Amino acid sequence: MRIAVFSTKPYDCRFLEAANSGGHAFVWIEARLGEATARLAEGCEAACLFVNDRADAAALEALARGGVRLLALRSAGFNHVDLAAAKRLGIAVGRVPAYSPEAVAEHTAALILTLNRKTHRAWNRVREGNFALDGLLGFDLRGRTVGIVGTGQIGAAFARIMAGFGCRLLGHDPQENPDCLAVGMRYVPLDELLREADIVSLHCPLVPATRHLINARSLALMKPGAMLVNTSRGAILDTGAVIGALKSGRLGHLALDVYEEEEKLFFEDLSGTVIEDDVFARLLTFPNVLITGHQAFFTEEAMRAIAETTMANVAAFAATGTPRHPVG
């Protein structure tokens, strides 16, 4: 099959080529998918998309006109795809349901440790010859209560890590995970989790019910000075409400690897330009905020698994007309 790979970076080429045992042909496209760029996939039977490609109805119609019959997503989430339009147009959708949950879980722990012990600030100080400890005070993780919202594979991996630190674990999910119960997690309603947790970590998918799950009301329930971490999807947070909680001091620490409007920013080098997103710029002014650019998934193991699963979806579709891991 001929596959148009949107949002291509050098590492995508390396891992997809290595996983291409079926002799499929790639068309590498650096641009993100949208209505205007969909024509670049003309003559391809499949389009391979990443998290910030926009597969809305208009883009999908343009892809279908060009011959695309399969969307091979390089992600677990599929909120960026209009599934109803894909079904109407006869375009199958395959995703990567799991790759390396440890990658995201470990990055979440790294964000917590960095933000708590302020190692990013200490690193800068030492480079400047400043060895003062003022402003670097943290807290022990042992004995702290960690609330985990979403206890699938990533949430369970994160629970195991925090259990190793000696934390008390609270979980919230429509379905209890035996792996989380095994490490001592207690499942509670969301409001109770927010009230009791010293650290709240989000690992739930973005669906209509979780959009702005963390809002002004839920932030008001949180323990004063608590830490909030989001490595799932940006729109689970109401960013404006979070800024309000930071300004008031209600929220003590914020760590983000995702952002609600990240498609305009992340995965690009904007160091030579002015960032026009005033909300994001405001977040960067807080000393108790730590942001990384959607890199939690970015390990050798995860990239290899994503590429192999993506190509398995392509191979299955070529053989049977259905991807191995279909959506919808």
Beta strands, then each sheet from edge to edge (+ up, - down):
strand 1: 2-5
strand 2: 25-28
strand 3: 46-49
strand 4: 70-73
strand 5: 92-94
strand 6: 145-149
strand 7: 168-172
strand 8: 186-187
strand 9: 199-202
strand 10: 226-230
strand 11: 251-256
strand 12: 289-291
sheet 1: 2+ 1+ 3+ 4+ 5+
sheet 2: 8+ 7+ 6+ 9+ 10+ 11+ 12+
end
